[in-house]
Amino acid sequence: MKWSLRSINHRVFLFGSFVAGMIAIGSAVENWGFQKTDAFSWDNISQLYFGAVLLFFSYLLSKNKRDYPLKKQPDHNRFKAENSKTFHPKIIELSTNIHGFPVTHACGAPSPIRLKAVQLSPVSDSREDDYEKFFYNWLTGEVVAYDKTKADHRELMEHFLWMISSSGRPSLPKSYLKQHNVTKDETDTLH
Protein backbone atom coordinates (compact mmCIF):
# COMPACT_ATOMS: atom_id res chain seq x y z
CA MET A 1 0.00 0.00 0.00
CA LYS A 2 1.63 3.23 -1.16
CA TRP A 3 0.53 6.23 0.89
CA SER A 4 1.56 9.66 -0.24
CA LEU A 5 2.78 12.28 2.20
CA ARG A 6 0.29 14.78 0.78
CA SER A 7 -2.67 12.49 1.48
CA ILE A 8 -1.46 11.81 5.05
CA ASN A 9 -0.98 15.56 5.67
CA HIS A 10 -4.43 16.20 4.25
CA ARG A 11 -6.01 13.69 6.66
CA VAL A 12 -4.08 15.15 9.63
CA PHE A 13 -5.22 18.71 8.81
CA LEU A 14 -8.79 17.51 8.27
CA PHE A 15 -8.92 15.68 11.60
CA GLY A 16 -7.02 18.41 13.48
CA SER A 17 -9.20 21.26 12.22
CA PHE A 18 -12.38 19.30 12.99
CA VAL A 19 -11.29 18.46 16.56
CA ALA A 20 -9.98 21.99 17.24
CA GLY A 21 -13.18 23.51 15.86
CA MET A 22 -15.36 21.26 18.02
CA ILE A 23 -13.30 22.07 21.14
CA ALA A 24 -13.42 25.82 20.45
CA ILE A 25 -17.19 25.82 19.83
CA GLY A 26 -17.79 23.47 22.77
CA SER A 27 -15.89 25.64 25.21
CA ALA A 28 -17.63 28.80 23.90
CA VAL A 29 -21.05 27.17 24.35
CA GLU A 30 -20.03 25.94 27.79
CA ASN A 31 -18.94 29.44 28.82
CA TRP A 32 -22.18 30.83 27.46
CA GLY A 33 -24.25 28.28 29.38
CA PHE A 34 -22.53 28.61 32.75
CA GLN A 35 -21.43 32.22 32.76
CA LYS A 36 -24.31 34.15 31.28
CA THR A 37 -22.72 37.48 32.18
CA ASP A 38 -19.70 36.67 29.98
CA ALA A 39 -21.76 35.11 27.15
CA PHE A 40 -21.22 38.00 24.73
CA SER A 41 -17.73 38.90 25.80
CA TRP A 42 -15.10 39.50 23.16
CA ASP A 43 -13.19 36.32 24.13
CA ASN A 44 -16.27 34.12 23.94
CA ILE A 45 -17.42 35.49 20.56
CA SER A 46 -13.95 35.24 19.04
CA GLN A 47 -13.63 31.66 20.32
CA LEU A 48 -17.02 30.79 18.78
CA TYR A 49 -16.03 32.46 15.51
CA PHE A 50 -12.64 30.68 15.47
CA GLY A 51 -14.34 27.31 16.06
CA ALA A 52 -16.78 27.96 13.21
CA VAL A 53 -13.90 28.85 10.89
CA LEU A 54 -12.07 25.63 11.79
CA LEU A 55 -15.18 23.53 11.22
CA PHE A 56 -15.74 25.22 7.87
CA PHE A 57 -12.08 24.57 6.98
CA SER A 58 -12.49 20.88 7.87
CA TYR A 59 -15.62 20.81 5.70
CA LEU A 60 -13.66 22.20 2.75
CA LEU A 61 -10.89 19.67 3.32
CA SER A 62 -13.41 16.83 3.39
CA LYS A 63 -14.71 17.97 -0.02
CA ASN A 64 -11.21 17.56 -1.45
CA LYS A 65 -10.63 14.15 0.12
CA ARG A 66 -10.99 12.36 -3.21
CA ASP A 67 -8.13 14.47 -4.60
CA TYR A 68 -5.83 13.08 -1.91
CA PRO A 69 -6.45 9.33 -1.74
CA LEU A 70 -4.41 7.29 0.71
CA LYS A 71 -3.78 4.57 -1.82
CA LYS A 72 -2.72 5.31 -5.34
CA GLN A 73 -5.79 4.69 -7.46
CA PRO A 74 -5.45 2.70 -10.67
CA ASP A 75 -5.22 4.86 -13.77
CA HIS A 76 -8.43 3.96 -15.58
CA ASN A 77 -7.47 5.84 -18.74
CA ARG A 78 -4.23 3.89 -19.04
CA PHE A 79 -6.10 0.67 -18.29
CA LYS A 80 -8.62 1.42 -21.05
CA ALA A 81 -5.84 2.28 -23.47
CA GLU A 82 -4.00 -0.97 -22.75
CA ASN A 83 -7.14 -3.10 -23.02
CA SER A 84 -8.59 -1.45 -26.08
CA LYS A 85 -5.51 -1.25 -28.20
CA THR A 86 -6.78 -0.46 -31.63
CA PHE A 87 -4.50 -0.74 -34.58
CA HIS A 88 -3.78 2.56 -36.30
CA PRO A 89 -1.70 1.73 -39.35
CA LYS A 90 1.31 3.78 -40.29
CA ILE A 91 0.69 5.64 -43.54
CA ILE A 92 3.59 6.85 -45.66
CA GLU A 93 3.07 9.14 -48.62
CA LEU A 94 6.09 9.97 -50.76
CA SER A 95 6.68 12.40 -53.61
CA THR A 96 10.47 12.76 -53.37
CA ASN A 97 13.54 10.63 -53.87
CA ILE A 98 16.03 9.66 -51.14
CA HIS A 99 17.81 13.02 -51.44
CA GLY A 100 14.60 15.01 -50.93
CA PHE A 101 14.21 16.17 -54.52
CA PRO A 102 10.90 15.75 -56.38
CA VAL A 103 10.77 12.61 -58.51
CA THR A 104 11.20 13.12 -62.24
CA HIS A 105 10.63 11.24 -65.45
CA ALA A 106 13.67 9.90 -67.34
CA CYS A 107 13.66 13.11 -69.42
CA GLY A 108 13.96 15.25 -66.25
CA ALA A 109 10.41 16.60 -66.19
CA PRO A 110 8.61 16.59 -62.83
CA SER A 111 6.47 13.50 -62.26
CA PRO A 112 2.94 13.64 -60.82
CA ILE A 113 3.30 10.07 -59.50
CA ARG A 114 3.13 9.56 -55.73
CA LEU A 115 3.59 6.48 -53.56
CA LYS A 116 1.25 5.76 -50.68
CA ALA A 117 1.96 2.84 -48.36
CA VAL A 118 -0.39 1.65 -45.61
CA GLN A 119 0.83 -0.67 -42.85
CA LEU A 120 -1.06 -3.99 -42.86
CA SER A 121 -0.21 -5.43 -39.46
CA PRO A 122 0.71 -3.97 -36.07
CA VAL A 123 3.36 -6.65 -35.60
CA SER A 124 5.96 -5.30 -38.01
CA ASP A 125 6.59 -2.25 -40.16
CA SER A 126 10.16 -2.75 -41.38
CA ARG A 127 9.62 -5.05 -44.38
CA GLU A 128 8.17 -4.26 -47.80
CA ASP A 129 5.55 -7.00 -47.35
CA ASP A 130 4.21 -5.24 -44.23
CA TYR A 131 2.69 -2.50 -46.39
CA GLU A 132 0.07 -2.24 -49.08
CA LYS A 133 1.52 0.13 -51.69
CA PHE A 134 -0.30 2.34 -54.21
CA PHE A 135 1.22 4.41 -56.96
CA TYR A 136 -1.13 7.15 -58.07
CA ASN A 137 -1.19 10.29 -60.16
CA TRP A 138 -1.97 13.17 -57.80
CA LEU A 139 -3.27 15.35 -60.69
CA THR A 140 -5.90 12.90 -61.92
CA GLY A 141 -6.34 10.79 -58.80
CA GLU A 142 -6.02 7.52 -60.73
CA VAL A 143 -4.05 4.57 -59.34
CA VAL A 144 -1.25 3.38 -61.63
CA ALA A 145 0.58 0.07 -61.69
CA TYR A 146 4.19 -0.06 -60.51
CA ASP A 147 6.60 -0.13 -63.43
CA LYS A 148 10.26 -0.62 -62.46
CA THR A 149 11.42 0.59 -65.87
CA LYS A 150 10.16 4.13 -65.08
CA ALA A 151 12.61 6.37 -63.21
CA ASP A 152 9.98 8.07 -61.05
CA HIS A 153 8.56 4.73 -59.87
CA ARG A 154 12.04 3.43 -59.04
CA GLU A 155 12.99 6.58 -57.11
CA LEU A 156 9.82 6.42 -55.02
CA MET A 157 10.32 2.71 -54.31
CA GLU A 158 13.96 3.25 -53.33
CA HIS A 159 12.96 6.06 -50.98
CA PHE A 160 10.22 3.91 -49.47
CA LEU A 161 12.55 0.94 -48.92
CA TRP A 162 15.21 3.19 -47.39
CA MET A 163 12.62 4.79 -45.11
CA ILE A 164 11.22 1.52 -43.72
CA SER A 165 14.69 0.07 -43.24
CA SER A 166 15.58 3.23 -41.26
CA SER A 167 12.28 3.51 -39.38
CA GLY A 168 13.54 1.59 -36.34
CA ARG A 169 16.51 3.90 -35.96
CA PRO A 170 16.37 7.23 -34.15
CA SER A 171 18.15 8.83 -37.13
CA LEU A 172 14.90 9.91 -38.80
CA PRO A 173 13.91 13.24 -37.25
CA LYS A 174 10.27 14.13 -36.68
CA SER A 175 10.52 16.95 -39.21
CA TYR A 176 11.53 14.42 -41.88
CA LEU A 177 8.63 12.12 -41.03
CA LYS A 178 6.22 15.04 -41.00
CA GLN A 179 7.53 16.23 -44.37
CA HIS A 180 6.82 12.82 -45.88
CA ASN A 181 3.39 12.56 -44.31
CA VAL A 182 4.18 9.61 -42.08
CA THR A 183 1.13 9.29 -39.85
CA LYS A 184 -0.71 6.70 -37.80
CA ASP A 185 -4.25 7.21 -39.01
CA GLU A 186 -6.59 4.62 -40.41
CA THR A 187 -9.09 7.13 -41.76
CA ASP A 188 -6.72 8.62 -44.33
CA THR A 189 -7.69 7.54 -47.83
CA LEU A 190 -6.45 8.04 -51.36
CA HIS A 191 -7.50 11.25 -53.04
ABEGO torsion letter per residue (X at the ends): XBBBAAAAAAAAAAAAAAAAAAAAAAAAAAAAAABAAAAABAAAAAAAAAAAAAAAAAAAAAAAAAABBABBBBBAAAAAAAAABBBBBBBBBBABBAAGBBBBBAAGBBBABBBBBBBABAABAABAAABBBBBBBAAAGBBBBBBAABAAAAAAAAAAAAAAAAAABAABBAAAAAAAGBBBBAABBBX
